[in-house]
Amino acid sequence: MSDQIKVQVRHLTKKFGDLLVLSDVSFDVMDGDLLCVVGPTGCGKTTFLNSLVNIYDTTSGEILLDGQKVDTKKQNIAYIFQGNSTMPWLTVEENVGFGLLYKPLSDEEKKERTEKYLEIVGLTKYRKYYPKQLSASMLQRVSIARAFATEPELLLMDEP
């Protein structure tokens, strides 16, 4: 555990028109911590995650990662969505390696990471399959492997 703050949420509010989804939310997540947000359907869990990675603009407040405004182009953040996020035109292996395409890694390291995470999620023998050939749980494992392969500094999971 570290005593360094990784994520700071300050007075976060998010509205969709007149619908108030998040109201003045503030908290810190320390580096190395695991945070699980639970609540009923519609309480704002996904809205919070989407706000964190700038899919949604916030109505007010701020979210900081390592003291800076979140910028997914500069910070290594992985997000596993609720639903299937595989790319149907790519094989399992290509889907897992997709997040590594623009990382400053050698081709060999990209290949090693892809192989490592295919093995961890138990999909090595399905590497040449396409998403339409997989079960729903296998599709989610592809998404999980893709996210972990980037070895992110922040990993977000929305009901994975």
CORMONOR-V997212 format. One record per residue. RES is the residue in one letter. SS is DSSP state (2 for helix, 1 for strand, 0 for the rest). PSI is psi in degrees with one decimal (999 if undefined). Layout:
# CORMONOR-V997212
res/ss/psi
RES/SS/PSI
RES/SS/PSI
This chain:
# CORMONOR-V997212
res/ss/psi
M/0/151.0
S/0/158.1
D/0/13.7
Q/0/134.2
I/1/125.2
K/1/-49.1
V/1/130.4
Q/1/127.4
V/1/122.7
R/1/112.7
H/1/41.1
L/1/125.5
T/1/136.7
K/1/125.1
K/1/147.3
F/1/98.2
G/0/-122.9
D/0/-6.4
L/1/113.5
L/1/115.6
V/1/-45.0
L/1/131.7
S/1/104.5
D/1/52.6
V/1/130.4
S/1/132.8
F/1/166.5
D/1/148.7
V/1/124.9
M/1/152.1
D/0/130.0
G/0/-9.7
D/0/154.9
L/0/123.3
L/0/129.4
C/0/122.3
V/0/121.6
V/0/153.4
G/0/170.4
P/0/162.1
T/0/133.3
G/0/6.9
C/0/-6.1
G/0/9.1
K/2/-52.0
T/2/-38.5
T/2/-40.4
F/2/-48.7
L/2/-42.3
N/2/-32.4
S/2/-38.5
L/2/-39.1
V/0/16.1
N/0/22.6
I/0/-38.9
Y/0/139.1
D/0/143.4
T/0/154.3
T/0/-42.4
S/1/167.7
G/1/-176.9
E/1/155.0
I/1/125.6
L/1/142.6
L/1/119.1
D/0/38.5
G/0/3.2
Q/1/151.6
K/1/138.6
V/0/129.6
D/0/101.0
T/0/-12.8
K/0/-23.4
K/0/-27.8
Q/0/144.4
N/0/92.3
I/1/134.8
A/1/144.4
Y/1/119.9
I/1/114.4
F/0/164.3
Q/0/-47.9
G/0/177.3
N/0/123.5
S/0/20.8
T/0/157.1
M/0/115.6
P/0/-20.1
W/0/-3.6
L/0/147.8
T/1/171.5
V/2/-48.7
E/2/-43.8
E/2/-37.3
N/2/-45.2
V/2/-40.5
G/2/-8.7
F/2/-43.1
G/0/-11.4
L/0/-7.7
L/0/-41.6
Y/0/15.3
K/0/146.3
P/0/66.3
L/0/154.6
S/0/158.7
D/2/-37.3
E/2/-43.3
E/2/-39.1
K/2/-43.6
K/2/-42.9
E/2/-43.0
R/2/-43.4
T/2/-46.7
E/2/-44.6
K/2/-48.1
Y/2/-27.2
L/2/-42.5
E/2/-44.6
I/2/-41.7
V/0/4.4
G/0/32.9
L/0/14.5
T/2/-45.4
K/2/-6.4
Y/2/12.2
R/0/-32.2
K/0/2.7
Y/0/157.1
Y/1/156.0
P/2/-37.1
K/2/-14.2
Q/2/3.7
L/0/156.8
S/0/167.4
A/2/-41.5
S/2/-34.0
M/2/-39.2
L/2/-41.5
Q/2/-35.0
R/2/-33.7
V/2/-46.6
S/2/-40.0
I/2/-45.1
A/2/-41.3
R/2/-43.9
A/2/-46.9
F/2/-31.3
A/2/-28.2
T/0/-9.2
E/0/61.7
P/0/155.1
E/0/-21.2
L/1/124.5
L/1/122.5
L/1/134.7
M/1/122.1
D/0/90.7
E/0/55.6
P/0/999
